[in-house]
C-alpha cells in the first residue's frame, strides 16, 4: 500500500509541475502579446513624421526608409531615394494634429517651402499604420 501512496504522490507532483509550466507559458505568451500588440508604441504618429522628415533632410535615407511600412510601400530603397531626394532641404513641416483609430493613424501637416518665385504653403496629411510596436508611414 505504501508503494501506491508514493506513486500517487509522484503523479500529483508531476501534474502540479506541468500545470505550473503551462500557466507560466500562457502568462509569458500573454505578456508578449500585450507588449507587441496592445502596449502603445514609443513614438506618436506625429513624432514619427517629424523624425522621418528630419532624416530625409539630413540625407539619412536608410533611417527614413525604415520608418516606411513594407506592407504598403513596395518600392526598392533606390526608388525611395529617387522619390524623397526631390524634397526641398528648406522645407519646414509642422504637425497640426493626429487622429488614431486602433492600428491606423492620420497626421495633419502644414508644409512650407520657400521658393525663388514665392513661398509654397500647403496643408496635407499622411497615413500611418501600426506594425507591432511602431508606427510606419503608409506612403512617403
matplotlib code that plots the C-alpha trace (Angstrom):
import matplotlib.pyplot as plt

x = [0.0, 2.8, 4.1, 0.8, 0.7, 4.2, 3.3, 0.2, 2.4, 4.8, 2.0, 0.5, 3.9, 4.5, 1.0, 1.4, 4.7, 3.2, 0.3, 2.7, 4.7, 1.6, 0.4, 3.8, 3.9, 0.5, 1.4, 4.6, 2.8, 0.1, 2.7, 4.5, 1.2, 0.4, 3.9, 3.7, 0.1, -1.6, 1.2, 1.5, 4.4, 7.3, 6.7, 3.4, 2.5, 3.3, 6.7, 7.4, 6.6, 8.8, 11.7, 11.1, 11.4, 14.4, 16.1, 15.3, 16.6, 19.8, 20.2, 19.8, 17.7, 18.3, 16.7, 13.8, 13.2, 13.0, 10.1, 8.0, 5.7, 7.0, 3.4, 2.2, 5.2, 6.9, 9.5, 13.1, 15.5, 16.9, 13.4, 12.7, 15.8, 14.8, 11.4, 12.5, 15.7, 13.4, 12.1, 13.4, 16.1, 14.5, 11.1, 9.7, 6.9, 4.6, 2.4, -1.1, -2.7, -3.2, -6.1, -5.6, -8.1, -6.9, -3.9, -4.3, -3.4, -3.6, -1.2, -2.3, 0.6, 1.4, 4.3, 6.1, 8.7, 10.5, 10.9, 12.5, 9.2, 7.4, 6.7, 4.7, 2.4, 0.1, -1.9, -1.8, -1.9, 0.0, -1.4, 0.4, -0.2, 0.9, 3.2, 3.8, 5.3, 6.0, 4.0, 5.0, 4.3, 2.0, 3.1, 6.1]
y = [0.0, 2.4, 1.9, 3.0, 6.1, 7.0, 6.6, 8.8, 11.4, 11.4, 11.7, 14.7, 16.4, 15.8, 17.0, 20.1, 20.9, 20.5, 22.7, 25.4, 25.3, 25.6, 28.5, 30.3, 29.7, 31.2, 34.2, 34.8, 34.5, 36.9, 39.4, 39.1, 39.7, 42.7, 44.1, 43.6, 44.4, 46.4, 48.3, 51.7, 52.5, 54.6, 57.4, 59.0, 59.1, 62.9, 62.2, 59.5, 62.0, 64.7, 62.2, 60.9, 64.4, 65.3, 62.1, 62.9, 66.5, 65.2, 62.7, 59.7, 57.8, 54.5, 55.7, 57.3, 54.1, 52.1, 54.3, 53.3, 50.3, 47.4, 46.0, 49.0, 50.6, 48.2, 50.4, 49.5, 51.5, 53.2, 54.1, 55.5, 57.7, 59.0, 60.0, 61.7, 63.3, 65.7, 67.2, 70.7, 70.9, 74.3, 72.7, 73.1, 71.0, 71.5, 68.8, 70.2, 67.2, 63.5, 61.0, 57.5, 54.7, 51.4, 50.5, 53.4, 57.0, 60.2, 63.1, 66.5, 68.7, 72.2, 72.3, 75.5, 75.7, 79.0, 79.1, 81.6, 82.8, 82.8, 80.6, 77.4, 76.5, 73.6, 71.6, 67.9, 64.6, 61.3, 57.9, 55.6, 52.0, 50.3, 47.4, 45.7, 48.4, 51.1, 53.5, 53.1, 55.6, 54.0, 56.1, 58.5]
z = [0.0, 0.7, -2.8, -4.2, -2.0, -3.0, -6.7, -6.3, -4.7, -7.6, -10.1, -8.2, -8.0, -11.8, -12.7, -10.4, -12.1, -15.6, -14.6, -13.3, -16.5, -18.7, -16.6, -16.8, -20.5, -21.0, -18.8, -20.8, -24.1, -22.9, -21.8, -25.1, -27.0, -24.8, -25.4, -29.2, -29.9, -27.1, -25.3, -27.1, -29.4, -28.0, -30.6, -31.5, -35.2, -35.3, -33.8, -36.4, -39.2, -37.6, -37.3, -40.9, -42.4, -40.3, -41.5, -45.1, -44.8, -43.3, -46.1, -43.8, -46.3, -44.6, -41.3, -43.3, -45.3, -42.1, -41.0, -44.0, -44.0, -46.1, -46.1, -48.0, -49.8, -52.1, -53.9, -53.6, -51.5, -54.6, -55.8, -52.4, -52.5, -56.0, -54.6, -51.4, -52.6, -54.5, -51.3, -50.8, -48.0, -47.0, -46.4, -43.0, -41.5, -38.7, -37.3, -36.8, -35.2, -35.4, -35.3, -34.1, -34.8, -33.5, -35.7, -38.1, -37.8, -39.8, -39.2, -40.4, -41.5, -42.6, -45.1, -46.1, -48.8, -49.6, -53.5, -55.8, -57.3, -54.0, -51.0, -51.3, -48.3, -48.0, -45.6, -46.2, -44.3, -44.0, -43.2, -40.8, -39.7, -36.5, -37.1, -33.8, -31.6, -34.2, -36.4, -40.0, -42.9, -45.5, -48.4, -48.1]

ax = plt.figure().add_subplot(projection="3d")
ax.plot(x, y, z, "-o")
ax.set_aspect("equal")
plt.show()
